Amino acid sequence: MFGVRDKYNPERIIPVKTQYMEVLDSNELTDDMFHLITIGSGTVVAEIDEHTCHVSGQSVLCLDERRKFRVKAGHATDVKTVSFSPEFLNVNMKPELLRKLEYKTLCDIHSFFQLSPFLTDNPDKIAFRVCDDTFRTFNKSIDQMEKNLASQPDWYWSCRARSHFINIIINLELVFHNYYLPEPSDDSLYPIKLQKDFREILIYINNHLNEKITLNSLYKRFLFNKNKLQCMFQDYLAQSLQGYLDQRRFEEAAYFLRFTELNGDEIADRLSFSGSQYFSQFFRRICGQTPEAFRVEKVKKRKLDMKELYQIEEESRTFRETVFTG
């Protein structure tokens, strides 16, 4: 059976596996699994579902369980892979559910992961290059996953491994959707170059949410006028730098609370708060609930809604079988 066995509960298999390859070998990829592949250097000509694409170093390749993938020519080196079932992220995320019309509604209501880079119909967006900073962030997260999967230091090892994978998935969505920035129009206040500069700032912020970020720290790194930077946040995103930081940290914290059992201290540390008390105060200020109350409410609602969905599907299946056999 695919996955990692839980040493605390040997009957439990966690459907995820990490692997390092000196050279990308498509034969080493487990069939019928989703695959996240980071490629450090080299270039390959790959065939994905009869579509030929060129993949070069510092790229990410996202494959769903249906993709037929093989390397036709070249060598890609320094490769890390995460092979997984979406159920690793949440037990309800069965591959067949991801492709149903109801899934978009579930994403909106329960913040299920869209997995857009894996499920896209556009073969040219299955593999894409990322900047040095993002590539390092992805590989650090994979290393942390591998550490927890291998050592299983406590009862929460799978939960902690999942939290690092969640970091990757969230950032993948941002990269895939071009950081949700609209393309500049002809009457845009800022030319394309400034939009590119601003996107680089957003990329840096999203790779360093675990660090203290201020206007001064961004100015020192990018030598960008602080007043203009504030104006760009307002014009592009209709919020201040601090508003954007609060939004992104809240979003990540909410994912951890919804889909992991990380405690307040661990979440605080991952998002640059000085302790669980400050994190709790921040969370209450943003959404009016304590992190604990938020977690209980969201998990309870998700279980109730999924139970209702499965019940509707079962009734529909029974009805179809009755009609067909009758």
N, C-alpha and C positions, 0 to 999 in steps of 0.2 A: 504493500500500500504506500502511496506517495506521501512524503512529508517527514516530520521529525516527531519521534515518540517522546511523550512527556514522562520524564523519569519519576515524577511525583504521582502520576496516574498512567501506568503503562498501557491501559486500554485506549488512551486518548492520543490521536495523531493530529498534529498541527499541520495543515496543508500548505507548507512553504518550505523552500530549500534555497540556500545561497551556494554559489560556486564560483571559484576563480579559475579562469582558463588563460594559459599563456598565449594561446592562439584560438580564436573563435572556431568552434567545431559544432556545426548544427546537429550532428549526430548525438551530441551530449545533452541535448535539450529533451526533457521529458515530454512525451506526447500528451495531448489533451490538457495541457496546462497553459496558463498565461505566463509570459516571460517578459521581464524587464532586463535589458542588456545594456551595460555601459561599455563603450569601446574607447580605450585610452589612446591608441595610436594605430597606424597602418590604414590600409584601404581594402575593402572587398567589393566585389560585384556579387550581389545577392539576388536570389529569385524568391519573391514572396507572392504566392498565389499566381504564378505565371507572369508577374510584373517584375521587371528587372530594375534594380536601383543600386546606386553607388553609395556606400557608407564608409566614411572616413573617420579618423580619430577625433576624440572628444565629442562623441555622438551618443545618443540614447536611441535604442531600438525597442519598440513596444509591440508585442505579438499577443493576440488572443488565442484561445484554445483551438480555433478552427484554422489558423493560418498554416499553410504549407511553406516552410522556409528552408532554403539551402544556400550554402556558399558556393558560387560557381567559379570564382577566381579571386586571387589576391590573398592577403593575410591581414587579419585584424588582431592586434595584440593587446595585452594588459586588459583582459576582459573580465567583468564581473556580471553575474547573472542572479536574478531573483526569480525563481520559478514558483508559481503560487496558484491557488484557487481563490477567486474573489471572496469565498467564504472565510478566508483568513482575516479579511477586514471586518466582516460581519456574517454571522451564520445564515442570515436571510439572503445574502447576495449570491444566490445560485446563478450560474451562467445563463440558464434559460430565462430567469427573471430579468436579467439586464437588458434583454432585447424586446421586452414587452412594453406596450404603450403605458402601462401603469407605472413603469419604473421612473419615468421623468417626474411624475407626481410624487412618488416616494422620495426622490432626490430633493424636491422642493420642500416637502413636509419634514422629512427625517434626516436631511443632509447626507443621504447615502452618496457614495463616491461615484461620479459619472464615468470614470475610466475612459474618458474621451480618446486619449492617444491609442488605447488598445482596441476600441470598438469603431474607430473611424472607417468610413467607406473610401476615404481618399488614400490610395496607396503611397502617395508622395509625402504624406504626413505621418507615416508609421515610424520613420527614422528621421531624426533632426539633430542638428548640431547645437551644443550649448556652450556658454562661455566658461572660462577656467573656474570661476567662482562657483557656478552652479554645478559643474562637473565634480568639483571637490566636495561640495555639500552632499550630492547624491552618494558618492563613494564612502564618505564618512558615515552616512546613515546606514548604508549596506554593511559596513564594518561593524557598526553597533548592533545591527540585527544578527550578524553572524556570531558575534561575541555572546549574545543572549541565547541563541539557538544552540550553541555548542556547550556553554558552561551551565545553563539553566540554574543560576545562582539562588533563586528562591521561587516561591509559588507563582510569582507574577512575571516570570521570564517571557512567556509567550505574549503577554499583554504589553510588556516593554518593547519586545521586538516589533509588535504591531505598531506601536506609537512611532517608532523610527520609520517604518514603512509609510505610515500616514504622512509624515513630513515629506517624503519623496512624492507621494501621489498628489498632495496639495500643490507642490511646486511644479510638478509635471503639468497639471491643469493650467496653471498660470502661464507657463512657457507655451503650451500648446495653443492657448487662446491669446497669445501675444500680450500677456499681462492686462487683458481686457481694455486696452487703450484703443480708442477709435482711430482710424486712419485720418490724417490731417486733410481737411478740405481746402479748396482753393482760397477761401477767405479765412483760413485758420490764423490765429494770432501768432502761432509759432511755426517756423519752417520745419521741414523733415529732420534736419540735423538736431535741432533742439528737442524734438520728440524722441530721437534716438538717445540723446544724452539723458533725458528724463527716464526713459525706459531702463537705462543702465543703472540709474539711481534706485528705481523700483526693484530691479533684480538684486542689487546689493542689499537693500532693506530686507527682502524676503529670504535671503540666505543668511541673515545675521539677526534674526528676531531674538536670539538668545543673548544679544549684546545690547548695551546701552547705546541708543542712536538719538542724536540731537542735530539741530541745524548746524551747530559748530562742527560736530564730527563729520557731517556730510560735506561741509565747506572744506575742511582740511583734506578730505580724501579726494574730492572732485574739483576743488577750486572753483566752485560755482557760486555766483552771487546769491547771498541768502534771501534777499528780498525777491529776486526773480524766481528762486526756487519755491518760495512760499506761494507766489503768484501762479506758478505752473501747477502746483497741487490744487489750487482753487479752480483754475481754468480747465484742467484735464479731468480732475476727480471730484470737484466741487466740495473739497474739504481741506483742512490744514494738514501739515505733516503729522502733528500729534494725533489728529483725528484718524489719519490713515494707519498710523502705528497702533492705536487703540483698536481699530477695526480688525486689523490682521491678527493681533495677539488674541483678541476675543474669539475670532473665528477658529484659530488653532486650538485655543483652550476648550472651546465648545466641542470640537472633534474629539479631543482627548477624553472629555467627560462623557460624551455620547458612546464612544466605541472602545474605551479602555478603562481600567480600574486604577490608573495612576493616581496617587494621592496629591494633595494640594502642594506639598513641598516639592515633589518632582515636577509638577506642571509649572510651578513658580520658577524653578531653576531653568527649565527649558525655554522660558519666555522672558527671562531677565528681570523677574521680580525678586526682591530681596528676601522674601519668605512667604509662607502660605497666608499669613494675615494680610499682607499687602495685596497679594493676588486676590484674596476673597473680597477685600474692599473694592478693588478695581472691577471685579466681576459684578458685584452688586450695583456699582455705579452705572455700568453699561446696560445691564438687563433687569435690574431690580430683584434678583434672586441670588442666594448664596450658590456657590458651585455645587454643593451637596444637594440642595433642593432642585437645581437645574438637572443634574444627572438623574435623580430619582424620577422626576416628571417625564423627561424625554425617553428614558428607557421603558418606563411603564407604558407610555403612549405608543411607542414603536411596537412593543409586544402585542398590545391590544389591536392595533391596526393590521399587523401582519397576520394575527390569528383570524381576523375578519376577512382579510384577503384570501387566505388559504381556504376558509370555509366557503366563500363564494365560488372559488375555483373548483372545490370538491363538489359542490351542488351542481355547478355547470357541467362538470364531467359526468356525474351520475345521470343528469338529464339527457345529455347527448347519447350516452350508452343505452339508456332506456328507449329513446327514439329510434336509435339505429337497430337494436335487437328486436324492437317491436314491429 
